[in-house]
């Protein structure tokens, strides 16, 4: 069973992103030692989290060697991640296990073109080594799949000074041409949980809804990410 793991935001300069999001009232965690990090994380105590990542456009040139080693789906995904521009770039779905062999087999049986299972790792700023596995789906517009982290990474307590408590919804647009493939991959996720799927001209993350925000987020500091504030149930009733 897959769950909504995290939303990926492509950025041009990870250091300016960390500064700006701290200014916006978020607690940001570096993915590795700050002097060499290429990603940073916004954790919440429950639900999906956000990963900001920096990847030079020149990495698109590695599409073909990546395809040769790990499959065409992997090369297509790398090219998508390295595409110029900032903003929401991908959505990860997570298994409950730390390995993806079973998920890989199930997806292939279900008719979803996938890459080989790839191993990932990073060393946190506190020198803890984190391991995980991931696989790419095809077309690259669809969400990809990651394993659970080893060891688990979600902090027990997270406090964002701006009041944000969790991601209440991830709005994912699905184009008509991708609907059948998405349903085969993750149609069950629309039944419950934070993923909200809607028809759209293009497939991809549209918006991330945050619960608990105290105020407005300055769009000039969001680096292409689109956020909205969740409306408390009491407020929704009063509007009616």
BELZIPE-V333534 format. One record per helix or strand of 2 or more residues. SS is the DSSP state (H for helix, E for strand). FROM is the first residue (numbers start at 0). LEN is the number of residues. If there is no record, write none. Layout:
BEGIN
ss	from	len
SS	FROM	LEN
SS	FROM	LEN
END
This chain:
BEGIN
ss	from	len
E	2	9
H	13	10
E	28	2
E	38	4
E	48	6
H	56	14
H	71	11
E	86	8
H	100	9
E	112	2
E	117	6
E	128	7
E	136	2
E	143	3
E	165	9
H	175	15
E	194	5
E	203	8
H	218	3
E	226	3
H	232	7
END
